[in-house]
Amino acid sequence: MQAYILLTCNSGSETDIIAEIKKIPNVKEVNGVWGKYDIFLKVSTDDPQGIDKVVSHLRTLRDITSSYTMHVLYGQGGTIDE
């Protein structure tokens, strides 16, 4: 299972939040971004509840004000190498 998660956080807290997110198992990528959201992360897991576990962990982190999770639909797109 794979998902992309977009986070909004309190201004100035991005660096600390990213450092904490890097410690979470199954997070494969995390980046600060400009725009409506502040942080972008990619989650990949074989555990059917793995993405839920990551989202639950994110909800415990201070300064995250909202999250938006997008589950990947397999068979629609993919990497350019596929």
PDB file of N, CA, C and O in Angstrom:
ATOM      1  N   MET A   1       0.842  -1.168   0.000  1.00  0.00           N
ATOM      2  CA  MET A   1       0.000   0.000   0.000  1.00  0.00           C
ATOM      3  C   MET A   1       0.890   1.235   0.000  1.00  0.00           C
ATOM      4  O   MET A   1       1.954   1.262   0.619  1.00  0.00           O
ATOM      5  N   GLN A   2       0.432   2.235  -0.700  1.00  0.00           N
ATOM      6  CA  GLN A   2       1.196   3.475  -0.784  1.00  0.00           C
ATOM      7  C   GLN A   2       0.241   4.653  -0.670  1.00  0.00           C
ATOM      8  O   GLN A   2      -0.902   4.593  -1.123  1.00  0.00           O
ATOM      9  N   ALA A   3       0.733   5.729  -0.054  1.00  0.00           N
ATOM     10  CA  ALA A   3      -0.077   6.937   0.069  1.00  0.00           C
ATOM     11  C   ALA A   3       0.836   8.153   0.077  1.00  0.00           C
ATOM     12  O   ALA A   3       2.012   8.078   0.432  1.00  0.00           O
ATOM     13  N   TYR A   4       0.258   9.266  -0.326  1.00  0.00           N
ATOM     14  CA  TYR A   4       0.916  10.564  -0.222  1.00  0.00           C
ATOM     15  C   TYR A   4       0.143  11.361   0.812  1.00  0.00           C
ATOM     16  O   TYR A   4      -1.088  11.355   0.822  1.00  0.00           O
ATOM     17  N   ILE A   5       0.869  12.045   1.679  1.00  0.00           N
ATOM     18  CA  ILE A   5       0.220  12.818   2.738  1.00  0.00           C
ATOM     19  C   ILE A   5       0.722  14.250   2.677  1.00  0.00           C
ATOM     20  O   ILE A   5       1.927  14.495   2.613  1.00  0.00           O
ATOM     21  N   LEU A   6      -0.203  15.189   2.699  1.00  0.00           N
ATOM     22  CA  LEU A   6       0.110  16.615   2.711  1.00  0.00           C
ATOM     23  C   LEU A   6      -0.216  17.162   4.088  1.00  0.00           C
ATOM     24  O   LEU A   6      -1.283  16.886   4.636  1.00  0.00           O
ATOM     25  N   LEU A   7       0.702  17.937   4.646  1.00  0.00           N
ATOM     26  CA  LEU A   7       0.520  18.483   5.984  1.00  0.00           C
ATOM     27  C   LEU A   7       0.567  19.997   5.981  1.00  0.00           C
ATOM     28  O   LEU A   7       1.311  20.609   5.215  1.00  0.00           O
ATOM     29  N   THR A   8      -0.232  20.589   6.841  1.00  0.00           N
ATOM     30  CA  THR A   8      -0.157  22.012   7.141  1.00  0.00           C
ATOM     31  C   THR A   8       0.298  22.115   8.588  1.00  0.00           C
ATOM     32  O   THR A   8      -0.151  21.355   9.445  1.00  0.00           O
ATOM     33  N   CYS A   9       1.196  23.065   8.853  1.00  0.00           N
ATOM     34  CA  CYS A   9       1.708  23.193  10.219  1.00  0.00           C
ATOM     35  C   CYS A   9       1.881  24.662  10.582  1.00  0.00           C
ATOM     36  O   CYS A   9       1.788  25.548   9.732  1.00  0.00           O
ATOM     37  N   ASN A  10       2.133  24.894  11.859  1.00  0.00           N
ATOM     38  CA  ASN A  10       2.376  26.253  12.325  1.00  0.00           C
ATOM     39  C   ASN A  10       3.666  26.781  11.711  1.00  0.00           C
ATOM     40  O   ASN A  10       4.654  26.055  11.607  1.00  0.00           O
ATOM     41  N   SER A  11       3.654  28.031  11.312  1.00  0.00           N
ATOM     42  CA  SER A  11       4.806  28.660  10.666  1.00  0.00           C
ATOM     43  C   SER A  11       6.051  28.558  11.551  1.00  0.00           C
ATOM     44  O   SER A  11       6.012  28.834  12.750  1.00  0.00           O
ATOM     45  N   GLY A  12       7.145  28.156  10.923  1.00  0.00           N
ATOM     46  CA  GLY A  12       8.416  28.044  11.627  1.00  0.00           C
ATOM     47  C   GLY A  12       8.683  26.687  12.245  1.00  0.00           C
ATOM     48  O   GLY A  12       9.783  26.437  12.738  1.00  0.00           O
ATOM     49  N   SER A  13       7.682  25.798  12.226  1.00  0.00           N
ATOM     50  CA  SER A  13       7.853  24.482  12.849  1.00  0.00           C
ATOM     51  C   SER A  13       8.227  23.385  11.855  1.00  0.00           C
ATOM     52  O   SER A  13       8.420  22.235  12.248  1.00  0.00           O
ATOM     53  N   GLU A  14       8.330  23.726  10.588  1.00  0.00           N
ATOM     54  CA  GLU A  14       8.530  22.735   9.538  1.00  0.00           C
ATOM     55  C   GLU A  14       9.769  21.871   9.766  1.00  0.00           C
ATOM     56  O   GLU A  14       9.694  20.646   9.664  1.00  0.00           O
ATOM     57  N   THR A  15      10.897  22.490  10.070  1.00  0.00           N
ATOM     58  CA  THR A  15      12.147  21.748  10.231  1.00  0.00           C
ATOM     59  C   THR A  15      12.051  20.717  11.348  1.00  0.00           C
ATOM     60  O   THR A  15      12.498  19.582  11.184  1.00  0.00           O
ATOM     61  N   ASP A  16      11.474  21.100  12.475  1.00  0.00           N
ATOM     62  CA  ASP A  16      11.313  20.173  13.600  1.00  0.00           C
ATOM     63  C   ASP A  16      10.356  19.036  13.257  1.00  0.00           C
ATOM     64  O   ASP A  16      10.610  17.884  13.609  1.00  0.00           O
ATOM     65  N   ILE A  17       9.275  19.347  12.583  1.00  0.00           N
ATOM     66  CA  ILE A  17       8.307  18.321  12.202  1.00  0.00           C
ATOM     67  C   ILE A  17       8.933  17.338  11.221  1.00  0.00           C
ATOM     68  O   ILE A  17       8.757  16.128  11.361  1.00  0.00           O
ATOM     69  N   ILE A  18       9.656  17.842  10.236  1.00  0.00           N
ATOM     70  CA  ILE A  18      10.305  16.967   9.261  1.00  0.00           C
ATOM     71  C   ILE A  18      11.294  16.035   9.959  1.00  0.00           C
ATOM     72  O   ILE A  18      11.365  14.852   9.623  1.00  0.00           O
ATOM     73  N   ALA A  19      12.052  16.545  10.918  1.00  0.00           N
ATOM     74  CA  ALA A  19      12.993  15.708  11.669  1.00  0.00           C
ATOM     75  C   ALA A  19      12.266  14.579  12.394  1.00  0.00           C
ATOM     76  O   ALA A  19      12.767  13.455  12.438  1.00  0.00           O
ATOM     77  N   GLU A  20      11.100  14.858  12.960  1.00  0.00           N
ATOM     78  CA  GLU A  20      10.318  13.825  13.644  1.00  0.00           C
ATOM     79  C   GLU A  20       9.728  12.821  12.655  1.00  0.00           C
ATOM     80  O   GLU A  20       9.702  11.621  12.925  1.00  0.00           O
ATOM     81  N   ILE A  21       9.259  13.310  11.520  1.00  0.00           N
ATOM     82  CA  ILE A  21       8.658  12.431  10.517  1.00  0.00           C
ATOM     83  C   ILE A  21       9.697  11.451   9.978  1.00  0.00           C
ATOM     84  O   ILE A  21       9.362  10.303   9.686  1.00  0.00           O
ATOM     85  N   LYS A  22      10.936  11.878   9.842  1.00  0.00           N
ATOM     86  CA  LYS A  22      11.995  10.995   9.337  1.00  0.00           C
ATOM     87  C   LYS A  22      12.208   9.780  10.229  1.00  0.00           C
ATOM     88  O   LYS A  22      12.773   8.785   9.776  1.00  0.00           O
ATOM     89  N   LYS A  23      11.775   9.833  11.471  1.00  0.00           N
ATOM     90  CA  LYS A  23      11.921   8.727  12.412  1.00  0.00           C
ATOM     91  C   LYS A  23      10.781   7.704  12.310  1.00  0.00           C
ATOM     92  O   LYS A  23      10.872   6.626  12.897  1.00  0.00           O
ATOM     93  N   ILE A  24       9.727   8.025  11.584  1.00  0.00           N
ATOM     94  CA  ILE A  24       8.547   7.166  11.521  1.00  0.00           C
ATOM     95  C   ILE A  24       8.784   6.045  10.502  1.00  0.00           C
ATOM     96  O   ILE A  24       9.113   6.313   9.346  1.00  0.00           O
ATOM     97  N   PRO A  25       8.615   4.785  10.936  1.00  0.00           N
ATOM     98  CA  PRO A  25       8.748   3.676   9.984  1.00  0.00           C
ATOM     99  C   PRO A  25       7.744   3.817   8.836  1.00  0.00           C
ATOM    100  O   PRO A  25       6.642   4.333   9.020  1.00  0.00           O
ATOM    101  N   ASN A  26       8.136   3.359   7.678  1.00  0.00           N
ATOM    102  CA  ASN A  26       7.322   3.347   6.452  1.00  0.00           C
ATOM    103  C   ASN A  26       7.232   4.693   5.745  1.00  0.00           C
ATOM    104  O   ASN A  26       6.630   4.777   4.674  1.00  0.00           O
ATOM    105  N   VAL A  27       7.811   5.744   6.310  1.00  0.00           N
ATOM    106  CA  VAL A  27       7.888   7.012   5.581  1.00  0.00           C
ATOM    107  C   VAL A  27       9.098   6.915   4.670  1.00  0.00           C
ATOM    108  O   VAL A  27      10.229   6.785   5.139  1.00  0.00           O
ATOM    109  N   LYS A  28       8.858   6.979   3.366  1.00  0.00           N
ATOM    110  CA  LYS A  28       9.921   6.796   2.370  1.00  0.00           C
ATOM    111  C   LYS A  28      10.510   8.112   1.888  1.00  0.00           C
ATOM    112  O   LYS A  28      11.637   8.153   1.396  1.00  0.00           O
ATOM    113  N   GLU A  29       9.744   9.182   2.030  1.00  0.00           N
ATOM    114  CA  GLU A  29      10.206  10.496   1.553  1.00  0.00           C
ATOM    115  C   GLU A  29       9.448  11.569   2.311  1.00  0.00           C
ATOM    116  O   GLU A  29       8.261  11.416   2.601  1.00  0.00           O
ATOM    117  N   VAL A  30      10.140  12.658   2.631  1.00  0.00           N
ATOM    118  CA  VAL A  30       9.490  13.807   3.267  1.00  0.00           C
ATOM    119  C   VAL A  30      10.200  15.070   2.796  1.00  0.00           C
ATOM    120  O   VAL A  30      11.429  15.137   2.780  1.00  0.00           O
ATOM    121  N   ASN A  31       9.412  16.067   2.413  1.00  0.00           N
ATOM    122  CA  ASN A  31       9.960  17.324   1.908  1.00  0.00           C
ATOM    123  C   ASN A  31       9.095  18.496   2.350  1.00  0.00           C
ATOM    124  O   ASN A  31       7.872  18.388   2.441  1.00  0.00           O
ATOM    125  N   GLY A  32       9.753  19.611   2.621  1.00  0.00           N
ATOM    126  CA  GLY A  32       9.037  20.859   2.792  1.00  0.00           C
ATOM    127  C   GLY A  32       8.634  21.371   1.424  1.00  0.00           C
ATOM    128  O   GLY A  32       9.396  21.237   0.467  1.00  0.00           O
ATOM    129  N   VAL A  33       7.453  21.953   1.314  1.00  0.00           N
ATOM    130  CA  VAL A  33       6.967  22.479   0.033  1.00  0.00           C
ATOM    131  C   VAL A  33       6.327  23.851   0.242  1.00  0.00           C
ATOM    132  O   VAL A  33       5.915  24.195   1.350  1.00  0.00           O
ATOM    133  N   TRP A  34       6.252  24.615  -0.822  1.00  0.00           N
ATOM    134  CA  TRP A  34       5.573  25.907  -0.784  1.00  0.00           C
ATOM    135  C   TRP A  34       4.198  25.755  -1.385  1.00  0.00           C
ATOM    136  O   TRP A  34       3.995  24.955  -2.299  1.00  0.00           O
ATOM    137  N   GLY A  35       3.266  26.510  -0.882  1.00  0.00           N
ATOM    138  CA  GLY A  35       1.905  26.475  -1.414  1.00  0.00           C
ATOM    139  C   GLY A  35       0.902  26.309  -0.301  1.00  0.00           C
ATOM    140  O   GLY A  35       1.133  26.732   0.832  1.00  0.00           O
ATOM    141  N   LYS A  36      -0.213  25.691  -0.632  1.00  0.00           N
ATOM    142  CA  LYS A  36      -1.296  25.488   0.330  1.00  0.00           C
ATOM    143  C   LYS A  36      -0.850  24.608   1.493  1.00  0.00           C
ATOM    144  O   LYS A  36      -1.310  24.788   2.620  1.00  0.00           O
ATOM    145  N   TYR A  37       0.048  23.652   1.222  1.00  0.00           N
ATOM    146  CA  TYR A  37       0.548  22.744   2.244  1.00  0.00           C
ATOM    147  C   TYR A  37       2.008  23.063   2.533  1.00  0.00           C
ATOM    148  O   TYR A  37       2.681  23.724   1.741  1.00  0.00           O
ATOM    149  N   ASP A  38       2.486  22.589   3.671  1.00  0.00           N
ATOM    150  CA  ASP A  38       3.854  22.884   4.105  1.00  0.00           C
ATOM    151  C   ASP A  38       4.805  21.701   3.974  1.00  0.00           C
ATOM    152  O   ASP A  38       6.003  21.884   3.758  1.00  0.00           O
ATOM    153  N   ILE A  39       4.274  20.492   4.104  1.00  0.00           N
ATOM    154  CA  ILE A  39       5.109  19.289   4.088  1.00  0.00           C
ATOM    155  C   ILE A  39       4.422  18.217   3.261  1.00  0.00           C
ATOM    156  O   ILE A  39       3.207  18.031   3.338  1.00  0.00           O
ATOM    157  N   PHE A  40       5.229  17.511   2.464  1.00  0.00           N
ATOM    158  CA  PHE A  40       4.763  16.416   1.611  1.00  0.00           C
ATOM    159  C   PHE A  40       5.491  15.152   2.053  1.00  0.00           C
ATOM    160  O   PHE A  40       6.709  15.173   2.232  1.00  0.00           O
ATOM    161  N   LEU A  41       4.757  14.044   2.230  1.00  0.00           N
ATOM    162  CA  LEU A  41       5.443  12.794   2.515  1.00  0.00           C
ATOM    163  C   LEU A  41       4.841  11.635   1.760  1.00  0.00           C
ATOM    164  O   LEU A  41       3.658  11.627   1.422  1.00  0.00           O
ATOM    165  N   LYS A  42       5.694  10.649   1.505  1.00  0.00           N
ATOM    166  CA  LYS A  42       5.315   9.436   0.800  1.00  0.00           C
ATOM    167  C   LYS A  42       5.446   8.283   1.786  1.00  0.00           C
ATOM    168  O   LYS A  42       6.470   8.135   2.452  1.00  0.00           O
ATOM    169  N   VAL A  43       4.398   7.468   1.872  1.00  0.00           N
ATOM    170  CA  VAL A  43       4.366   6.331   2.793  1.00  0.00           C
ATOM    171  C   VAL A  43       4.157   5.063   1.979  1.00  0.00           C
ATOM    172  O   VAL A  43       3.329   5.025   1.069  1.00  0.00           O
ATOM    173  N   SER A  44       4.916   4.026   2.316  1.00  0.00           N
ATOM    174  CA  SER A  44       4.776   2.746   1.643  1.00  0.00           C
ATOM    175  C   SER A  44       4.894   1.636   2.684  1.00  0.00           C
ATOM    176  O   SER A  44       5.809   1.641   3.507  1.00  0.00           O
ATOM    177  N   THR A  45       3.950   0.674   2.639  1.00  0.00           N
ATOM    178  CA  THR A  45       3.932  -0.395   3.638  1.00  0.00           C
ATOM    179  C   THR A  45       3.238  -1.632   3.085  1.00  0.00           C
ATOM    180  O   THR A  45       2.384  -1.535   2.204  1.00  0.00           O
ATOM    181  N   ASP A  46       3.609  -2.784   3.607  1.00  0.00           N
ATOM    182  CA  ASP A  46       2.919  -4.032   3.271  1.00  0.00           C
ATOM    183  C   ASP A  46       1.787  -4.317   4.254  1.00  0.00           C
ATOM    184  O   ASP A  46       0.910  -5.135   3.975  1.00  0.00           O
ATOM    185  N   ASP A  47       1.805  -3.654   5.387  1.00  0.00           N
ATOM    186  CA  ASP A  47       0.806  -3.827   6.439  1.00  0.00           C
ATOM    187  C   ASP A  47      -0.464  -3.065   6.055  1.00  0.00           C
ATOM    188  O   ASP A  47      -0.402  -1.854   5.837  1.00  0.00           O
ATOM    189  N   PRO A  48      -1.621  -3.745   5.965  1.00  0.00           N
ATOM    190  CA  PRO A  48      -2.855  -3.051   5.587  1.00  0.00           C
ATOM    191  C   PRO A  48      -3.208  -1.866   6.495  1.00  0.00           C
ATOM    192  O   PRO A  48      -3.867  -0.925   6.051  1.00  0.00           O
ATOM    193  N   GLN A  49      -2.781  -1.905   7.743  1.00  0.00           N
ATOM    194  CA  GLN A  49      -3.040  -0.795   8.659  1.00  0.00           C
ATOM    195  C   GLN A  49      -1.853   0.157   8.766  1.00  0.00           C
ATOM    196  O   GLN A  49      -1.879   1.088   9.571  1.00  0.00           O
ATOM    197  N   GLY A  50      -0.816  -0.066   7.966  1.00  0.00           N
ATOM    198  CA  GLY A  50       0.408   0.730   8.070  1.00  0.00           C
ATOM    199  C   GLY A  50       0.200   2.214   7.838  1.00  0.00           C
ATOM    200  O   GLY A  50       0.765   3.038   8.558  1.00  0.00           O
ATOM    201  N   ILE A  51      -0.589   2.561   6.859  1.00  0.00           N
ATOM    202  CA  ILE A  51      -0.830   3.977   6.570  1.00  0.00           C
ATOM    203  C   ILE A  51      -1.630   4.616   7.704  1.00  0.00           C
ATOM    204  O   ILE A  51      -1.362   5.749   8.103  1.00  0.00           O
ATOM    205  N   ASP A  52      -2.615   3.875   8.217  1.00  0.00           N
ATOM    206  CA  ASP A  52      -3.387   4.379   9.362  1.00  0.00           C
ATOM    207  C   ASP A  52      -2.474   4.632  10.563  1.00  0.00           C
ATOM    208  O   ASP A  52      -2.653   5.611  11.288  1.00  0.00           O
ATOM    209  N   LYS A  53      -1.500   3.753  10.771  1.00  0.00           N
ATOM    210  CA  LYS A  53      -0.562   3.918  11.885  1.00  0.00           C
ATOM    211  C   LYS A  53       0.270   5.186  11.720  1.00  0.00           C
ATOM    212  O   LYS A  53       0.505   5.915  12.684  1.00  0.00           O
ATOM    213  N   VAL A  54       0.713   5.443  10.489  1.00  0.00           N
ATOM    214  CA  VAL A  54       1.494   6.654  10.235  1.00  0.00           C
ATOM    215  C   VAL A  54       0.628   7.889  10.501  1.00  0.00           C
ATOM    216  O   VAL A  54       1.073   8.823  11.169  1.00  0.00           O
ATOM    217  N   VAL A  55      -0.591   7.900   9.989  1.00  0.00           N
ATOM    218  CA  VAL A  55      -1.481   9.052  10.187  1.00  0.00           C
ATOM    219  C   VAL A  55      -1.757   9.247  11.682  1.00  0.00           C
ATOM    220  O   VAL A  55      -1.760  10.379  12.167  1.00  0.00           O
ATOM    221  N   SER A  56      -1.984   8.173  12.400  1.00  0.00           N
ATOM    222  CA  SER A  56      -2.211   8.280  13.845  1.00  0.00           C
ATOM    223  C   SER A  56      -1.002   8.881  14.547  1.00  0.00           C
ATOM    224  O   SER A  56      -1.146   9.701  15.453  1.00  0.00           O
ATOM    225  N   HIS A  57       0.188   8.473  14.127  1.00  0.00           N
ATOM    226  CA  HIS A  57       1.417   9.038  14.706  1.00  0.00           C
ATOM    227  C   HIS A  57       1.528  10.528  14.386  1.00  0.00           C
ATOM    228  O   HIS A  57       1.870  11.330  15.256  1.00  0.00           O
ATOM    229  N   LEU A  58       1.240  10.891  13.151  1.00  0.00           N
ATOM    230  CA  LEU A  58       1.305  12.306  12.761  1.00  0.00           C
ATOM    231  C   LEU A  58       0.374  13.157  13.617  1.00  0.00           C
ATOM    232  O   LEU A  58       0.703  14.295  13.952  1.00  0.00           O
ATOM    233  N   ARG A  59      -0.767  12.620  13.966  1.00  0.00           N
ATOM    234  CA  ARG A  59      -1.756  13.374  14.756  1.00  0.00           C
ATOM    235  C   ARG A  59      -1.279  13.647  16.178  1.00  0.00           C
ATOM    236  O   ARG A  59      -1.854  14.483  16.875  1.00  0.00           O
ATOM    237  N   THR A  60      -0.229  12.944  16.613  1.00  0.00           N
ATOM    238  CA  THR A  60       0.312  13.198  17.953  1.00  0.00           C
ATOM    239  C   THR A  60       1.386  14.283  17.945  1.00  0.00           C
ATOM    240  O   THR A  60       1.783  14.770  19.004  1.00  0.00           O
ATOM    241  N   LEU A  61       1.862  14.665  16.753  1.00  0.00           N
ATOM    242  CA  LEU A  61       2.946  15.647  16.667  1.00  0.00           C
ATOM    243  C   LEU A  61       2.418  17.064  16.849  1.00  0.00           C
ATOM    244  O   LEU A  61       1.406  17.450  16.264  1.00  0.00           O
ATOM    245  N   ARG A  62       3.113  17.813  17.659  1.00  0.00           N
ATOM    246  CA  ARG A  62       2.747  19.214  17.884  1.00  0.00           C
ATOM    247  C   ARG A  62       2.930  20.022  16.614  1.00  0.00           C
ATOM    248  O   ARG A  62       3.771  19.691  15.778  1.00  0.00           O
ATOM    249  N   ASP A  63       2.179  21.036  16.473  1.00  0.00           N
ATOM    250  CA  ASP A  63       2.291  22.034  15.410  1.00  0.00           C
ATOM    251  C   ASP A  63       1.763  21.587  14.051  1.00  0.00           C
ATOM    252  O   ASP A  63       1.766  22.382  13.112  1.00  0.00           O
ATOM    253  N   ILE A  64       1.308  20.335  13.913  1.00  0.00           N
ATOM    254  CA  ILE A  64       0.624  19.949  12.677  1.00  0.00           C
ATOM    255  C   ILE A  64      -0.833  20.358  12.854  1.00  0.00           C
ATOM    256  O   ILE A  64      -1.500  19.923  13.792  1.00  0.00           O
ATOM    257  N   THR A  65      -1.317  21.197  11.947  1.00  0.00           N
ATOM    258  CA  THR A  65      -2.682  21.708  12.086  1.00  0.00           C
ATOM    259  C   THR A  65      -3.694  20.964  11.222  1.00  0.00           C
ATOM    260  O   THR A  65      -4.888  20.969  11.523  1.00  0.00           O
ATOM    261  N   SER A  66      -3.224  20.319  10.142  1.00  0.00           N
ATOM    262  CA  SER A  66      -4.134  19.513   9.320  1.00  0.00           C
ATOM    263  C   SER A  66      -3.328  18.560   8.448  1.00  0.00           C
ATOM    264  O   SER A  66      -2.144  18.771   8.185  1.00  0.00           O
ATOM    265  N   SER A  67      -4.012  17.500   8.007  1.00  0.00           N
ATOM    266  CA  SER A  67      -3.387  16.541   7.094  1.00  0.00           C
ATOM    267  C   SER A  67      -4.392  16.145   6.022  1.00  0.00           C
ATOM    268  O   SER A  67      -5.605  16.204   6.225  1.00  0.00           O
ATOM    269  N   TYR A  68      -3.857  15.742   4.879  1.00  0.00           N
ATOM    270  CA  TYR A  68      -4.680  15.283   3.764  1.00  0.00           C
ATOM    271  C   TYR A  68      -3.988  14.054   3.182  1.00  0.00           C
ATOM    272  O   TYR A  68      -2.872  14.149   2.672  1.00  0.00           O
ATOM    273  N   THR A  69      -4.651  12.904   3.259  1.00  0.00           N
ATOM    274  CA  THR A  69      -4.058  11.640   2.822  1.00  0.00           C
ATOM    275  C   THR A  69      -4.673  11.204   1.506  1.00  0.00           C
ATOM    276  O   THR A  69      -5.892  11.219   1.336  1.00  0.00           O
ATOM    277  N   MET A  70      -3.808  10.815   0.576  1.00  0.00           N
ATOM    278  CA  MET A  70      -4.247  10.335  -0.740  1.00  0.00           C
ATOM    279  C   MET A  70      -3.678   8.938  -0.946  1.00  0.00           C
ATOM    280  O   MET A  70      -2.466   8.778  -1.092  1.00  0.00           O
ATOM    281  N   HIS A  71      -4.540   7.928  -0.961  1.00  0.00           N
ATOM    282  CA  HIS A  71      -4.122   6.552  -1.201  1.00  0.00           C
ATOM    283  C   HIS A  71      -3.899   6.344  -2.690  1.00  0.00           C
ATOM    284  O   HIS A  71      -4.679   6.821  -3.515  1.00  0.00           O
ATOM    285  N   VAL A  72      -2.840   5.635  -3.029  1.00  0.00           N
ATOM    286  CA  VAL A  72      -2.503   5.379  -4.426  1.00  0.00           C
ATOM    287  C   VAL A  72      -3.439   4.316  -5.002  1.00  0.00           C
ATOM    288  O   VAL A  72      -3.705   3.302  -4.356  1.00  0.00           O
ATOM    289  N   LEU A  73      -3.932   4.548  -6.205  1.00  0.00           N
ATOM    290  CA  LEU A  73      -4.722   3.570  -6.948  1.00  0.00           C
ATOM    291  C   LEU A  73      -3.771   2.820  -7.878  1.00  0.00           C
ATOM    292  O   LEU A  73      -3.249   3.389  -8.837  1.00  0.00           O
ATOM    293  N   TYR A  74      -3.556   1.567  -7.591  1.00  0.00           N
ATOM    294  CA  TYR A  74      -2.653   0.781  -8.423  1.00  0.00           C
ATOM    295  C   TYR A  74      -3.280   0.509  -9.781  1.00  0.00           C
ATOM    296  O   TYR A  74      -4.491   0.312  -9.886  1.00  0.00           O
ATOM    297  N   GLY A  75      -2.464   0.499 -10.806  1.00  0.00           N
ATOM    298  CA  GLY A  75      -2.941   0.275 -12.160  1.00  0.00           C
ATOM    299  C   GLY A  75      -3.282   1.549 -12.894  1.00  0.00           C
ATOM    300  O   GLY A  75      -3.642   1.513 -14.070  1.00  0.00           O
ATOM    301  N   GLN A  76      -3.172   2.674 -12.214  1.00  0.00           N
ATOM    302  CA  GLN A  76      -3.426   3.976 -12.850  1.00  0.00           C
ATOM    303  C   GLN A  76      -2.179   4.813 -12.710  1.00  0.00           C
ATOM    304  O   GLN A  76      -2.029   5.560 -11.743  1.00  0.00           O
ATOM    305  N   GLY A  77      -1.297   4.694 -13.657  1.00  0.00           N
ATOM    306  CA  GLY A  77      -0.066   5.478 -13.612  1.00  0.00           C
ATOM    307  C   GLY A  77       1.062   4.659 -13.034  1.00  0.00           C
ATOM    308  O   GLY A  77       1.161   3.455 -13.271  1.00  0.00           O
ATOM    309  N   GLY A  78       1.897   5.311 -12.286  1.00  0.00           N
ATOM    310  CA  GLY A  78       3.081   4.660 -11.735  1.00  0.00           C
ATOM    311  C   GLY A  78       4.302   5.439 -12.127  1.00  0.00           C
ATOM    312  O   GLY A  78       4.205   6.552 -12.643  1.00  0.00           O
ATOM    313  N   THR A  79       5.450   4.856 -11.883  1.00  0.00           N
ATOM    314  CA  THR A  79       6.694   5.556 -12.221  1.00  0.00           C
ATOM    315  C   THR A  79       6.927   5.505 -13.722  1.00  0.00           C
ATOM    316  O   THR A  79       6.348   4.675 -14.423  1.00  0.00           O
ATOM    317  N   ILE A  80       7.750   6.367 -14.191  1.00  0.00           N
ATOM    318  CA  ILE A  80       8.096   6.394 -15.622  1.00  0.00           C
ATOM    319  C   ILE A  80       8.822   5.139 -16.027  1.00  0.00           C
ATOM    320  O   ILE A  80       8.754   4.736 -17.188  1.00  0.00           O
ATOM    321  N   ASP A  81       9.528   4.499 -15.084  1.00  0.00           N
ATOM    322  CA  ASP A  81      10.289   3.285 -15.370  1.00  0.00           C
ATOM    323  C   ASP A  81       9.409   2.063 -15.579  1.00  0.00           C
ATOM    324  O   ASP A  81       9.880   1.057 -16.109  1.00  0.00           O
ATOM    325  N   GLU A  82       8.149   2.122 -15.180  1.00  0.00           N
ATOM    326  CA  GLU A  82       7.267   0.944 -15.297  1.00  0.00           C
ATOM    327  C   GLU A  82       6.780   0.741 -16.705  1.00  0.00           C
ATOM    328  O   GLU A  82       6.034  -0.201 -16.970  1.00  0.00           O
TER     329      GLU A  82
END
